Amino acid sequence: MQATAAAFLARPLPRLRRIGGRVADGGLVRGGLVALPPRLRAPRCSMSLSIGAGAGAGGDREFSYEHVPVFPRYRMRDPYKLLGVDRDASEEEIRSARNFLIQQYAGHEPSEEAIEGAYEKIIMKSYQQRKKTKINLKTKLKKKVEESPSWVKALLGYFEVPPMDIISRRLFFFAFIAGWSIATSAENGPAFQLAISLFSCIYFLNDKMKNLLRASTTGFGVLVGGWIMGSLLVPLIPTFLIPPTWSLELLTSLVAYVFLFLGCTFLK
């Protein structure tokens, strides 16, 4: 095609004769220039003559879009139907469906956007439902407390729920004391561990109450209450459930540790 076009353009034009304001073969003289007749003008080509024309970035992209798979449900409005999951599906199942579809229809932008949009809608809806349920639970508990008798309200006024990090740290501390008591039960009794637990409980209570006398009285009362409760509960435990090396004093102290943990953690 290039050789043909070059040969055509290289041909000499026929000699034109001036006839008044015209020239032979239908040309016109305008301002000293000869306008060629339409049959001698170069044709307008709709495509480039160079080899590989149209293979630029735009051509490659359009070509690839014609061959990528298109997600057949990408126009659906229901996000669950679009991803092909049930409404009670777990987040893991929803995420797996999203990842699978993204891999299957990668390269087709409308399909990818529809899959991502459906996944985000389901996750956001799930988050809002969990948040709403949590708020409703708090509201119900608060309403129950408000409707309870006055003595229940007064009793609940002595308790509070601290942050989870405080609860976990104190639980770990008293669990360590209990394990220490069990490990040394064959050598001596848990008197030393009980003393450490009592002083720790008083320290934690004083940090909240800002009154050492009140904290000491409360901590000692919690220890006495836990020891009495342990003395009543331990004899009710079947003997085959108790290791032979565990004494009555050790079991009672374990109950006291539980009371000390609850007292220093949840009492105001």
Salt bridges, closest charged atoms under 4 A:
ASP25 OD1 - ARG39 NH2 3.95
ASP78 OD2 - ARG87 NH2 2.80
GLU91 OE2 - ARG130 NH1 2.75
GLU92 OE1 - ARG95 NH1 3.09
GLU116 OE2 - ARG98 NH2 2.52
GLU160 OE2 - LYS208 NZ 3.74
ASP165 OD2 - ARG169 NH1 3.65
ASP207 OD1 - LYS210 NZ 3.79
